[in-house]
């Protein structure tokens, strides 16, 4: 996948308009549109500014594996919290999540 296509995919999966992304990054709407359409090549600095409001990292943007999920802010917070737990508590959290999902 071309980086512009990936950028558009991530933005749309977050239900974010080009206007909102432009407002949050200070990058013009036309520039973002040109990047997504492949008319311009993004710099690393531009990409770094774009990924923050999208809630992803640069490596996630470049990863073309569709199995990688794009997390919401709450999902990311839960993952970060999970990673700080000792193994026993992490297992309990998983069991709780499974029981809530039944």
N, CA, C and O atoms as a printed pandas DataFrame, in Angstrom:
     atom_number atom_name residue_name chain_id  residue_number  x_coord  y_coord  z_coord
0              1         N          UNK        A               1    0.840   -1.181    0.000
1              2        CA          UNK        A               1    0.000    0.000    0.000
2              3         C          UNK        A               1    0.887    1.246    0.000
3              4         O          UNK        A               1    1.891    1.305    0.710
4              5         N          UNK        A               2    0.518    2.202   -0.774
5              6        CA          UNK        A               2    1.239    3.470   -0.836
6              7         C          UNK        A               2    0.940    4.253    0.438
7              8         O          UNK        A               2   -0.159    4.165    0.986
8              9         N          UNK        A               3    1.926    5.018    0.904
9             10        CA          UNK        A               3    1.798    5.720    2.187
10            11         C          UNK        A               3    0.584    6.655    2.204
11            12         O          UNK        A               3   -0.080    6.769    3.234
12            13         N          UNK        A               4    0.286    7.314    1.106
13            14        CA          UNK        A               4   -0.884    8.192    1.052
14            15         C          UNK        A               4   -2.182    7.418    1.220
15            16         O          UNK        A               4   -3.104    7.872    1.897
16            17         N          UNK        A               5   -2.247    6.238    0.595
17            18        CA          UNK        A               5   -3.428    5.387    0.746
18            19         C          UNK        A               5   -3.568    4.924    2.189
19            20         O          UNK        A               5   -4.670    4.873    2.736
20            21         N          UNK        A               6   -2.451    4.592    2.789
21            22        CA          UNK        A               6   -2.452    4.150    4.190
22            23         C          UNK        A               6   -2.907    5.288    5.098
23            24         O          UNK        A               6   -3.691    5.080    6.024
24            25         N          UNK        A               7   -2.417    6.470    4.830
25            26        CA          UNK        A               7   -2.803    7.643    5.619
26            27         C          UNK        A               7   -4.312    7.866    5.524
27            28         O          UNK        A               7   -4.972    8.102    6.536
28            29         N          UNK        A               8   -4.846    7.793    4.328
29            30        CA          UNK        A               8   -6.292    7.961    4.130
30            31         C          UNK        A               8   -7.067    6.855    4.853
31            32         O          UNK        A               8   -8.080    7.123    5.499
32            33         N          UNK        A               9   -6.591    5.620    4.740
33            34        CA          UNK        A               9   -7.248    4.495    5.405
34            35         C          UNK        A               9   -7.322    4.724    6.921
35            36         O          UNK        A               9   -8.376    4.545    7.532
36            37         N          UNK        A              10   -6.206    5.116    7.509
37            38        CA          UNK        A              10   -6.168    5.345    8.957
38            39         C          UNK        A              10   -7.081    6.501    9.329
39            40         O          UNK        A              10   -7.853    6.402   10.283
40            41         N          UNK        A              11   -7.000    7.585    8.592
41            42        CA          UNK        A              11   -7.828    8.757    8.889
42            43         C          UNK        A              11   -9.309    8.412    8.830
43            44         O          UNK        A              11  -10.074    8.796    9.714
44            45         N          UNK        A              12   -9.710    7.697    7.800
45            46        CA          UNK        A              12  -11.121    7.335    7.662
46            47         C          UNK        A              12  -11.545    6.333    8.726
47            48         O          UNK        A              12  -12.679    6.382    9.204
48            49         N          UNK        A              13  -10.655    5.431    9.101
49            50        CA          UNK        A              13  -10.999    4.458   10.141
50            51         C          UNK        A              13  -11.210    5.144   11.487
51            52         O          UNK        A              13  -11.905    4.618   12.357
52            53         N          UNK        A              14  -10.613    6.306   11.652
53            54        CA          UNK        A              14  -10.790    7.110   12.866
54            55         C          UNK        A              14  -11.962    8.079   12.728
55            56         O          UNK        A              14  -12.220    8.880   13.627
56            57         N          UNK        A              15  -12.675    8.003   11.589
57            58        CA          UNK        A              15  -13.785    8.919   11.305
58            59         C          UNK        A              15  -13.356   10.381   11.447
59            60         O          UNK        A              15  -14.079   11.209   12.000
60            61         N          UNK        A              16  -12.172   10.670   10.936
61            62        CA          UNK        A              16  -11.630   12.019   11.015
62            63         C          UNK        A              16  -11.621   12.641    9.618
63            64         O          UNK        A              16  -11.158   12.028    8.656
64            65         N          UNK        A              17  -12.130   13.841    9.526
65            66        CA          UNK        A              17  -12.126   14.549    8.241
66            67         C          UNK        A              17  -10.747   15.156    7.985
67            68         O          UNK        A              17   -9.941   15.324    8.899
68            69         N          UNK        A              18  -10.506   15.471    6.741
69            70        CA          UNK        A              18   -9.260   16.165    6.402
70            71         C          UNK        A              18   -9.225   17.509    7.122
71            72         O          UNK        A              18   -8.170   17.943    7.587
72            73         N          UNK        A              19  -10.375   18.162    7.214
73            74        CA          UNK        A              19  -10.451   19.450    7.908
74            75         C          UNK        A              19   -9.987   19.319    9.360
75            76         O          UNK        A              19   -9.171   20.114    9.827
76            77         N          UNK        A              20  -10.507   18.317   10.074
77            78        CA          UNK        A              20  -10.136   18.127   11.485
78            79         C          UNK        A              20   -8.655   17.799   11.613
79            80         O          UNK        A              20   -7.974   18.322   12.495
80            81         N          UNK        A              21   -8.152   16.929   10.731
81            82        CA          UNK        A              21   -6.732   16.587   10.774
82            83         C          UNK        A              21   -5.886   17.825   10.501
83            84         O          UNK        A              21   -4.837   18.017   11.116
84            85         N          UNK        A              22   -6.338   18.647    9.592
85            86        CA          UNK        A              22   -5.643   19.889    9.286
86            87         C          UNK        A              22   -5.616   20.822   10.500
87            88         O          UNK        A              22   -4.588   21.423   10.810
88            89         N          UNK        A              23   -6.746   20.932   11.171
89            90        CA          UNK        A              23   -6.836   21.793   12.350
90            91         C          UNK        A              23   -5.923   21.310   13.473
91            92         O          UNK        A              23   -5.321   22.119   14.180
92            93         N          UNK        A              24   -5.821   20.007   13.636
93            94        CA          UNK        A              24   -5.018   19.446   14.724
94            95         C          UNK        A              24   -3.519   19.424   14.438
95            96         O          UNK        A              24   -2.709   19.331   15.360
96            97         N          UNK        A              25   -3.152   19.509   13.157
97            98        CA          UNK        A              25   -1.734   19.417   12.808
98            99         C          UNK        A              25   -1.136   20.718   12.292
99           100         O          UNK        A              25    0.082   20.897   12.296
100          101         N          UNK        A              26   -2.004   21.629   11.847
101          102        CA          UNK        A              26   -1.499   22.850   11.227
102          103         C          UNK        A              26   -1.037   22.640    9.797
103          104         O          UNK        A              26   -0.410   23.521    9.209
104          105         N          UNK        A              27   -1.341   21.481    9.234
105          106        CA          UNK        A              27   -0.998   21.172    7.844
106          107         C          UNK        A              27   -2.241   21.451    7.009
107          108         O          UNK        A              27   -3.340   21.037    7.379
108          109         N          UNK        A              28   -2.085   22.138    5.904
109          110        CA          UNK        A              28   -3.247   22.542    5.117
110          111         C          UNK        A              28   -4.022   21.341    4.595
111          112         O          UNK        A              28   -3.466   20.266    4.370
112          113         N          UNK        A              29   -5.318   21.552    4.410
113          114        CA          UNK        A              29   -6.182   20.497    3.877
114          115         C          UNK        A              29   -5.716   20.058    2.493
115          116         O          UNK        A              29   -5.712   18.868    2.180
116          117         N          UNK        A              30   -5.325   21.021    1.673
117          118        CA          UNK        A              30   -4.892   20.674    0.318
118          119         C          UNK        A              30   -3.612   19.835    0.348
119          120         O          UNK        A              30   -3.443   18.929   -0.469
120          121         N          UNK        A              31   -2.717   20.135    1.284
121          122        CA          UNK        A              31   -1.481   19.360    1.397
122          123         C          UNK        A              31   -1.802   17.925    1.820
123          124         O          UNK        A              31   -1.256   16.974    1.261
124          125         N          UNK        A              32   -2.688   17.771    2.810
125          126        CA          UNK        A              32   -3.076   16.429    3.263
126          127         C          UNK        A              32   -3.740   15.661    2.120
127          128         O          UNK        A              32   -3.450   14.485    1.899
128          129         N          UNK        A              33   -4.623   16.333    1.406
129          130        CA          UNK        A              33   -5.296   15.700    0.269
130          131         C          UNK        A              33   -4.282   15.263   -0.783
131          132         O          UNK        A              33   -4.369   14.155   -1.312
132          133         N          UNK        A              34   -3.329   16.128   -1.084
133          134        CA          UNK        A              34   -2.291   15.778   -2.063
134          135         C          UNK        A              34   -1.460   14.579   -1.605
135          136         O          UNK        A              34   -1.077   13.739   -2.419
136          137         N          UNK        A              35   -1.182   14.503   -0.309
137          138        CA          UNK        A              35   -0.437   13.360    0.221
138          139         C          UNK        A              35   -1.241   12.076    0.048
139          140         O          UNK        A              35   -0.718   11.057   -0.402
140          141         N          UNK        A              36   -2.521   12.142    0.413
141          142        CA          UNK        A              36   -3.363   10.956    0.328
142          143         C          UNK        A              36   -3.548   10.483   -1.115
143          144         O          UNK        A              36   -3.663    9.285   -1.372
144          145         N          UNK        A              37   -3.575   11.419   -2.038
145          146        CA          UNK        A              37   -3.762   11.077   -3.449
146          147         C          UNK        A              37   -2.453   10.756   -4.164
147          148         O          UNK        A              37   -2.452   10.433   -5.352
148          149         N          UNK        A              38   -1.338   10.847   -3.438
149          150        CA          UNK        A              38   -0.044   10.511   -4.019
150          151         C          UNK        A              38    0.547   11.595   -4.896
151          152         O          UNK        A              38    1.501   11.345   -5.633
152          153         N          UNK        A              39   -0.007   12.794   -4.827
153          154        CA          UNK        A              39    0.520   13.905   -5.635
154          155         C          UNK        A              39    1.754   14.543   -5.004
155          156         O          UNK        A              39    2.518   15.237   -5.675
156          157         N          UNK        A              40    1.935   14.303   -3.724
157          158        CA          UNK        A              40    3.105   14.826   -3.008
158          159         C          UNK        A              40    3.697   13.717   -2.164
159          160         O          UNK        A              40    3.005   12.785   -1.756
160          161         N          UNK        A              41    4.982   13.833   -1.911
161          162        CA          UNK        A              41    5.693   12.902   -1.045
162          163         C          UNK        A              41    5.858   13.562    0.327
163          164         O          UNK        A              41    6.360   14.682    0.412
164          165         N          UNK        A              42    5.446   12.889    1.390
165          166        CA          UNK        A              42    5.548   13.496    2.715
166          167         C          UNK        A              42    6.957   13.414    3.284
167          168         O          UNK        A              42    7.694   12.461    3.030
168          169         N          UNK        A              43    7.310   14.421    4.051
169          170        CA          UNK        A              43    8.567   14.364    4.793
170          171         C          UNK        A              43    8.310   13.606    6.092
171          172         O          UNK        A              43    7.161   13.422    6.493
172          173         N          UNK        A              44    9.371   13.172    6.738
173          174        CA          UNK        A              44    9.234   12.475    8.017
174          175         C          UNK        A              44    8.612   13.427    9.038
175          176         O          UNK        A              44    7.798   13.007    9.860
176          177         N          UNK        A              45    8.984   14.686    8.991
177          178        CA          UNK        A              45    8.421   15.675    9.917
178          179         C          UNK        A              45    6.906   15.795    9.723
179          180         O          UNK        A              45    6.154   15.828   10.697
180          181         N          UNK        A              46    6.464   15.858    8.476
181          182        CA          UNK        A              46    5.026   15.956    8.190
182          183         C          UNK        A              46    4.307   14.716    8.693
183          184         O          UNK        A              46    3.264   14.823    9.338
184          185         N          UNK        A              47    4.849   13.549    8.405
185          186        CA          UNK        A              47    4.227   12.306    8.872
186          187         C          UNK        A              47    4.177   12.251   10.395
187          188         O          UNK        A              47    3.196   11.789   10.978
188          189         N          UNK        A              48    5.239   12.726   11.028
189          190        CA          UNK        A              48    5.276   12.744   12.490
190          191         C          UNK        A              48    4.163   13.606   13.055
191          192         O          UNK        A              48    3.570   13.270   14.080
192          193         N          UNK        A              49    3.882   14.703   12.398
193          194        CA          UNK        A              49    2.792   15.584   12.836
194          195         C          UNK        A              49    1.426   14.969   12.569
195          196         O          UNK        A              49    0.493   15.184   13.342
196          197         N          UNK        A              50    1.295   14.216   11.497
197          198        CA          UNK        A              50    0.005   13.631   11.123
198          199         C          UNK        A              50   -0.395   12.444   11.999
199          200         O          UNK        A              50   -1.578   12.263   12.288
200          201         N          UNK        A              51    0.566   11.642   12.419
201          202        CA          UNK        A              51    0.213   10.425   13.152
202          203         C          UNK        A              51   -0.279   10.690   14.571
203          204         O          UNK        A              51   -1.045    9.894   15.114
204          205         N          UNK        A              52    0.144   11.788   15.177
205          206        CA          UNK        A              52   -0.232   12.057   16.571
206          207         C          UNK        A              52   -1.747   12.145   16.757
207          208         O          UNK        A              52   -2.290   11.414   17.585
208          209         N          UNK        A              53   -2.454   13.014   16.017
209          210        CA          UNK        A              53   -3.907   13.059   16.217
210          211         C          UNK        A              53   -4.630   11.802   15.728
211          212         O          UNK        A              53   -5.779   11.560   16.098
212          213         N          UNK        A              54   -3.964   11.015   14.910
213          214        CA          UNK        A              54   -4.554    9.761   14.448
214          215         C          UNK        A              54   -4.383    8.647   15.475
215          216         O          UNK        A              54   -4.988    7.581   15.353
216          217         N          UNK        A              55   -3.560    8.898   16.482
217          218        CA          UNK        A              55   -3.375    7.927   17.554
218          219         C          UNK        A              55   -2.557    6.717   17.171
219          220         O          UNK        A              55   -2.749    5.635   17.725
220          221         N          UNK        A              56   -1.641    6.888   16.222
221          222        CA          UNK        A              56   -0.773    5.791   15.811
222          223         C          UNK        A              56    0.669    6.269   15.808
223          224         O          UNK        A              56    0.944    7.461   15.943
224          225         N          UNK        A              57    1.579    5.327   15.651
225          226        CA          UNK        A              57    2.995    5.662   15.538
226          227         C          UNK        A              57    3.397    5.625   14.072
227          228         O          UNK        A              57    2.653    5.134   13.223
228          229         N          UNK        A              58    4.572    6.145   13.787
229          230        CA          UNK        A              58    5.082    6.072   12.412
230          231         C          UNK        A              58    5.227    4.622   11.964
231          232         O          UNK        A              58    4.918    4.290   10.820
232          233         N          UNK        A              59    5.695    3.763   12.859
233          234        CA          UNK        A              59    5.858    2.358   12.472
234          235         C          UNK        A              59    4.508    1.723   12.144
235          236         O          UNK        A              59    4.427    0.896   11.235
236          237         N          UNK        A              60    3.455    2.091   12.861
237          238        CA          UNK        A              60    2.130    1.564   12.544
238          239         C          UNK        A              60    1.644    2.082   11.187
239          240         O          UNK        A              60    0.968    1.367   10.448
240          241         N          UNK        A              61    1.994    3.323   10.870
241          242        CA          UNK        A              61    1.608    3.881    9.582
242          243         C          UNK        A              61    2.279    3.127    8.435
243          244         O          UNK        A              61    1.657    2.875    7.403
244          245         N          UNK        A              62    3.547    2.771    8.620
245          246        CA          UNK        A              62    4.286    2.085    7.572
246          247         C          UNK        A              62    4.021    0.591    7.522
247          248         O          UNK        A              62    4.340   -0.060    6.527
248          249         N          UNK        A              63    3.440    0.036    8.582
249          250        CA          UNK        A              63    3.146   -1.386    8.610
250          251         C          UNK        A              63    1.937   -1.659    7.737
251          252         O          UNK        A              63    0.843   -1.178    8.032
252          253         N          UNK        A              64    2.110   -2.409    6.685
253          254        CA          UNK        A              64    1.032   -2.696    5.749
254          255         C          UNK        A              64    0.225   -3.915    6.151
255          256         O          UNK        A              64   -0.695   -4.309    5.434
256          257         N          UNK        A              65    0.546   -4.512    7.269
257          258        CA          UNK        A              65   -0.177   -5.682    7.746
258          259         C          UNK        A              65   -1.539   -5.233    8.254
259          260         O          UNK        A              65   -1.627   -4.537    9.266
260          261         N          UNK        A              66   -2.591   -5.623    7.568
261          262        CA          UNK        A              66   -3.938   -5.211    7.950
262          263         C          UNK        A              66   -4.386   -5.817    9.270
263          264         O          UNK        A              66   -5.415   -5.421    9.817
264          265         N          UNK        A              67   -3.625   -6.771    9.785
265          266        CA          UNK        A              67   -3.980   -7.360   11.070
266          267         C          UNK        A              67   -3.695   -6.393   12.215
267          268         O          UNK        A              67   -4.221   -6.565   13.315
268          269         N          UNK        A              68   -2.877   -5.391   11.970
269          270        CA          UNK        A              68   -2.589   -4.405   12.996
270          271         C          UNK        A              68   -3.824   -3.534   13.154
271          272         O          UNK        A              68   -4.290   -2.912   12.199
272          273         N          UNK        A              69   -4.343   -3.498   14.365
273          274        CA          UNK        A              69   -5.536   -2.685   14.577
274          275         C          UNK        A              69   -5.139   -1.275   14.960
275          276         O          UNK        A              69   -4.090   -1.036   15.558
276          277         N          UNK        A              70   -5.981   -0.381   14.609
277          278        CA          UNK        A              70   -5.766    1.018   14.947
278          279         C          UNK        A              70   -6.603    1.286   16.178
279          280         O          UNK        A              70   -7.833    1.259   16.117
280          281         N          UNK        A              71   -5.946    1.545   17.292
281          282        CA          UNK        A              71   -6.621    1.664   18.564
282          283         C          UNK        A              71   -7.179    3.060   18.804
283          284         O          UNK        A              71   -6.593    4.069   18.410
284          285         N          UNK        A              72   -8.328    3.080   19.462
285          286        CA          UNK        A              72   -8.855    4.355   19.928
286          287         C          UNK        A              72   -8.040    4.775   21.143
287          288         O          UNK        A              72   -7.226    3.999   21.643
288          289         N          UNK        A              73   -8.251    5.986   21.616
289          290        CA          UNK        A              73   -7.514    6.472   22.784
290          291         C          UNK        A              73   -7.794    5.596   24.003
291          292         O          UNK        A              73   -6.874    5.289   24.761
292          293         N          UNK        A              74   -9.044    5.193   24.204
293          294        CA          UNK        A              74   -9.391    4.353   25.354
294          295         C          UNK        A              74   -8.778    2.960   25.224
295          296         O          UNK        A              74   -8.323    2.388   26.215
296          297         N          UNK        A              75   -8.764    2.411   24.010
297          298        CA          UNK        A              75   -8.148    1.106   23.792
298          299         C          UNK        A              75   -6.646    1.174   24.055
299          300         O          UNK        A              75   -6.071    0.282   24.679
300          301         N          UNK        A              76   -6.026    2.239   23.573
301          302        CA          UNK        A              76   -4.586    2.418   23.799
302          303         C          UNK        A              76   -4.286    2.534   25.298
303          304         O          UNK        A              76   -3.304    1.977   25.789
304          305         N          UNK        A              77   -5.137    3.256   26.009
305          306        CA          UNK        A              77   -4.967    3.409   27.455
306          307         C          UNK        A              77   -5.075    2.056   28.156
307          308         O          UNK        A              77   -4.293    1.758   29.059
308          309         N          UNK        A              78   -6.038    1.243   27.743
309          310        CA          UNK        A              78   -6.210   -0.079   28.332
310          311         C          UNK        A              78   -4.999   -0.968   28.061
311          312         O          UNK        A              78   -4.544   -1.687   28.950
312          313         N          UNK        A              79   -4.485   -0.921   26.853
313          314        CA          UNK        A              79   -3.305   -1.720   26.509
314          315         C          UNK        A              79   -2.108   -1.278   27.347
315          316         O          UNK        A              79   -1.380   -2.116   27.880
316          317         N          UNK        A              80   -1.904    0.026   27.465
317          318        CA          UNK        A              80   -0.775    0.527   28.259
318          319         C          UNK        A              80   -0.921    0.121   29.724
319          320         O          UNK        A              80    0.064   -0.245   30.365
320          321         N          UNK        A              81   -2.132    0.183   30.254
321          322        CA          UNK        A              81   -2.373   -0.232   31.634
322          323         C          UNK        A              81   -2.083   -1.725   31.793
323          324         O          UNK        A              81   -1.424   -2.138   32.748
324          325         N          UNK        A              82   -2.579   -2.530   30.852
325          326        CA          UNK        A              82   -2.361   -3.972   30.887
326          327         C          UNK        A              82   -0.863   -4.295   30.925
327          328         O          UNK        A              82   -0.431   -5.177   31.668
328          329         N          UNK        A              83   -0.093   -3.589   30.136
329          330        CA          UNK        A              83    1.350   -3.865   30.046
330          331         C          UNK        A              83    2.091   -3.577   31.346
331          332         O          UNK        A              83    3.182   -4.106   31.558
332          333         N          UNK        A              84    1.530   -2.763   32.207
333          334        CA          UNK        A              84    2.202   -2.430   33.465
334          335         C          UNK        A              84    1.860   -3.410   34.583
335          336         O          UNK        A              84    2.491   -3.376   35.640
336          337         N          UNK        A              85    0.875   -4.282   34.370
337          338        CA          UNK        A              85    0.434   -5.208   35.407
338          339         C          UNK        A              85    1.350   -6.415   35.524
339          340         O          UNK        A              85    1.917   -6.876   34.533
340          341         N          UNK        A              86    1.493   -6.929   36.757
341          342        CA          UNK        A              86    2.187   -8.206   36.908
342          343         C          UNK        A              86    1.371   -9.299   36.217
343          344         O          UNK        A              86    0.174   -9.123   35.991
344          345         N          UNK        A              87    1.995  -10.407   35.884
345          346        CA          UNK        A              87    1.331  -11.477   35.123
346          347         C          UNK        A              87    0.024  -11.944   35.742
347          348         O          UNK        A              87   -0.955  -12.153   35.026
348          349         N          UNK        A              88   -0.011  -12.115   37.075
349          350        CA          UNK        A              88   -1.228  -12.617   37.716
350          351         C          UNK        A              88   -2.387  -11.645   37.516
351          352         O          UNK        A              88   -3.504  -12.058   37.205
352          353         N          UNK        A              89   -2.119  -10.374   37.692
353          354        CA          UNK        A              89   -3.174   -9.371   37.541
354          355         C          UNK        A              89   -3.571   -9.204   36.074
355          356         O          UNK        A              89   -4.735   -8.942   35.771
356          357         N          UNK        A              90   -2.617   -9.353   35.178
357          358        CA          UNK        A              90   -2.923   -9.275   33.749
358          359         C          UNK        A              90   -3.865  -10.412   33.358
359          360         O          UNK        A              90   -4.802  -10.207   32.586
360          361         N          UNK        A              91   -3.620  -11.597   33.884
361          362        CA          UNK        A              91   -4.496  -12.734   33.611
362          363         C          UNK        A              91   -5.897  -12.482   34.156
363          364         O          UNK        A              91   -6.886  -12.816   33.504
364          365         N          UNK        A              92   -5.985  -11.895   35.347
365          366        CA          UNK        A              92   -7.292  -11.571   35.919
366          367         C          UNK        A              92   -8.036  -10.555   35.058
367          368         O          UNK        A              92   -9.246  -10.665   34.860
368          369         N          UNK        A              93   -7.312   -9.577   34.555
369          370        CA          UNK        A              93   -7.934   -8.573   33.690
370          371         C          UNK        A              93   -8.471   -9.223   32.414
371          372         O          UNK        A              93   -9.564   -8.888   31.958
372          373         N          UNK        A              94   -7.709  -10.143   31.844
373          374        CA          UNK        A              94   -8.172  -10.858   30.660
374          375         C          UNK        A              94   -9.431  -11.675   30.954
375          376         O          UNK        A              94  -10.375  -11.677   30.165
376          377         N          UNK        A              95   -9.436  -12.366   32.094
377          378        CA          UNK        A              95  -10.608  -13.153   32.475
378          379         C          UNK        A              95  -11.822  -12.251   32.673
379          380         O          UNK        A              95  -12.928  -12.596   32.258
380          381         N          UNK        A              96  -11.619  -11.107   33.299
381          382        CA          UNK        A              96  -12.705  -10.153   33.507
382          383         C          UNK        A              96  -13.246   -9.676   32.166
383          384         O          UNK        A              96  -14.460   -9.620   31.968
384          385         N          UNK        A              97  -12.362   -9.336   31.258
385          386        CA          UNK        A              97  -12.784   -8.890   29.927
386          387         C          UNK        A              97  -13.579   -9.946   29.191
387          388         O          UNK        A              97  -14.580   -9.640   28.543
388          389         N          UNK        A              98  -13.132  -11.200   29.290
389          390        CA          UNK        A              98  -13.841  -12.296   28.637
390          391         C          UNK        A              98  -15.216  -12.497   29.252
391          392         O          UNK        A              98  -16.194  -12.723   28.539
392          393         N          UNK        A              99  -15.292  -12.415   30.580
393          394        CA          UNK        A              99  -16.594  -12.628   31.234
394          395         C          UNK        A              99  -17.551  -11.475   30.925
395          396         O          UNK        A              99  -18.757  -11.697   30.811
396          397         N          UNK        A             100  -17.044  -10.266   30.789
397          398        CA          UNK        A             100  -17.901   -9.126   30.431
398          399         C          UNK        A             100  -18.408   -9.235   29.003
399          400         O          UNK        A             100  -19.462   -8.695   28.669
400          401         N          UNK        A             101  -17.662   -9.927   28.170
401          402        CA          UNK        A             101  -18.007  -10.046   26.755
402          403         C          UNK        A             101  -18.990  -11.190   26.484
403          404         O          UNK        A             101  -19.522  -11.302   25.380
404          405         N          UNK        A             102  -19.230  -12.028   27.476
405          406        CA          UNK        A             102  -20.129  -13.190   27.288
406          407         C          UNK        A             102  -21.578  -12.784   27.339
407          408         O          UNK        A             102  -22.461  -13.630   27.200
